[in-house]
């Protein structure tokens, strides 16, 4: 199964200043590249909106995602609102007490989707995650917005890391099967592995952050997506910058 992961779109309103970056053009370029890759499935892993969730922004994004005629799912990031997002994309049935987390079984392979809108994984989600992993005997793929650990990116680790990452890691590392997590939020391309866990941070559609600077600094402005090829026995993936 070929998947395209798109993350951190940060699309603004039509007349909104977005730090001199044409985020709408970036997203349209990402859509064009996605169409050329012809994946089976798309995951948009959070921060669809520039700063605050807005139904108008969601409608604009939905229009262009729908035009690809490829099945897609979405996550809510810290610049989103799960209820507004779910209503705008006709997936309110996936909400659980106002949070957007759920499970898919695609081509016989389990995919879990977490909601970290608040900067943490709620207690109810932690229990759900633990139970879901207990019922999986083989490898699992998880999509979430925040990385579940510190990633060696000083500015993001110090200011914007997942708040209860230790609790999340305790659950993930308690299970023996291979777990691959695809996330975003940090605006970098990086993979961190601990025991059975591999965390793949996908670059943004907006701009990429300097991975070494203690203060906020832009590395470059090339938007990106990640292409993932997943089967029950093999996983490969690559980041593609436009």
VENTA-V332766 format. One record per residue. N is the residue number from 0. RES is the residue in one letter. OMEGA is omega in whole degrees, 0 to 359 (999 if undefined). D_FIRST is the distance of its C-alpha to the first C-alpha in whole Angstrom. Layout:
((N	RES	OMEGA	D_FIRST) (N	RES	OMEGA	D_FIRST))
This chain:
((0	X	179	0) (1	X	183	4) (2	X	168	6) (3	X	174	10) (4	X	177	13) (5	X	184	16) (6	X	174	19) (7	X	179	23) (8	X	181	24) (9	X	178	27) (10	X	178	28) (11	X	172	32) (12	X	187	34) (13	X	183	35) (14	X	185	38) (15	X	177	37) (16	X	182	38) (17	X	176	35) (18	X	176	36) (19	X	174	37) (20	X	178	33) (21	X	186	32) (22	X	178	29) (23	X	176	28) (24	X	177	28) (25	X	182	25) (26	X	178	23) (27	X	175	24) (28	X	177	23) (29	X	177	20) (30	X	180	19) (31	X	178	20) (32	X	178	18) (33	X	178	14) (34	X	180	15) (35	X	179	16) (36	X	177	12) (37	X	179	11) (38	X	175	8) (39	X	194	6) (40	X	178	8) (41	X	171	11) (42	X	175	13) (43	X	195	16) (44	X	166	18) (45	X	186	22) (46	X	174	25) (47	X	184	24) (48	X	183	28) (49	X	179	30) (50	X	181	33) (51	X	180	33) (52	X	180	31) (53	X	181	32) (54	X	180	31) (55	X	177	32) (56	X	179	29) (57	X	180	27) (58	X	180	28) (59	X	178	27) (60	X	181	24) (61	X	180	23) (62	X	184	24) (63	X	174	22) (64	X	180	19) (65	X	182	20) (66	X	178	21) (67	X	181	17) (68	X	177	16) (69	X	179	13) (70	X	179	12) (71	X	172	13) (72	X	185	15) (73	X	171	18) (74	X	176	20) (75	X	177	23) (76	X	184	25) (77	X	174	29) (78	X	180	29) (79	X	170	28) (80	X	187	29) (81	X	180	27) (82	X	180	29) (83	X	179	30) (84	X	183	26) (85	X	179	25) (86	X	182	28) (87	X	184	27) (88	X	175	23) (89	X	178	24) (90	X	180	23) (91	X	179	26) (92	X	180	25) (93	X	181	23) (94	X	174	26) (95	X	183	27) (96	X	176	31) (97	X	178	30) (98	X	184	27) (99	X	175	23) (100	X	190	22) (101	X	182	19) (102	X	174	16) (103	X	171	13) (104	X	187	12) (105	X	182	8) (106	X	177	7) (107	X	184	10) (108	X	184	9) (109	X	175	12) (110	X	177	12) (111	X	182	16) (112	X	183	17) (113	X	179	21) (114	X	178	23) (115	X	181	26) (116	X	184	28) (117	X	183	31) (118	X	177	30) (119	X	175	30) (120	X	185	28) (121	X	179	30) (122	X	180	32) (123	X	177	30) (124	X	179	27) (125	X	178	27) (126	X	179	28) (127	X	180	25) (128	X	180	23) (129	X	179	25) (130	X	180	25) (131	X	180	21) (132	X	178	21) (133	X	182	24) (134	X	178	22) (135	X	181	19) (136	X	184	20) (137	X	182	17) (138	X	181	15) (139	X	172	14) (140	X	178	12) (141	X	170	15) (142	X	176	15) (143	X	183	19) (144	X	180	21) (145	X	167	24) (146	X	183	23) (147	X	182	25) (148	X	171	27) (149	X	191	29) (150	X	181	28) (151	X	175	31) (152	X	195	31) (153	X	184	35) (154	X	183	35) (155	X	179	32) (156	X	185	32) (157	X	190	36) (158	X	192	36) (159	X	180	32) (160	X	175	31) (161	X	189	29) (162	X	183	33) (163	X	184	32) (164	X	180	29) (165	X	179	32) (166	X	179	31) (167	X	180	27) (168	X	179	27) (169	X	180	29) (170	X	184	27) (171	X	184	24) (172	X	179	26) (173	X	182	27) (174	X	189	24) (175	X	185	24) (176	X	176	20) (177	X	177	18) (178	X	175	17) (179	X	180	15) (180	X	175	16) (181	X	186	15) (182	X	179	18) (183	X	171	21) (184	X	186	24) (185	X	180	26) (186	X	176	25) (187	X	172	25) (188	X	184	22) (189	X	174	22) (190	X	177	21) (191	X	180	23) (192	X	174	23) (193	X	179	25) (194	X	184	25) (195	X	190	22) (196	X	175	21) (197	X	182	19) (198	X	183	19) (199	X	180	18) (200	X	184	20) (201	X	180	19) (202	X	187	21) (203	X	169	23) (204	X	186	23) (205	X	176	27) (206	X	180	28) (207	X	185	28) (208	X	175	30) (209	X	185	32) (210	X	186	31) (211	X	186	35) (212	X	175	37) (213	X	178	39) (214	X	179	39) (215	X	176	37) (216	X	178	36) (217	X	175	34) (218	X	176	32) (219	X	188	31) (220	X	179	30) (221	X	177	26) (222	X	185	24) (223	X	170	20) (224	X	175	16) (225	X	175	14) (226	X	184	11) (227	X	172	8) (228	X	187	6) (229	X	169	5) (230	X	179	6) (231	X	184	10) (232	X	186	12) (233	X	177	10) (234	X	173	10) (235	X	182	11) (236	X	179	11) (237	X	175	14) (238	X	178	17) (239	X	176	18) (240	X	175	21) (241	X	999	23))
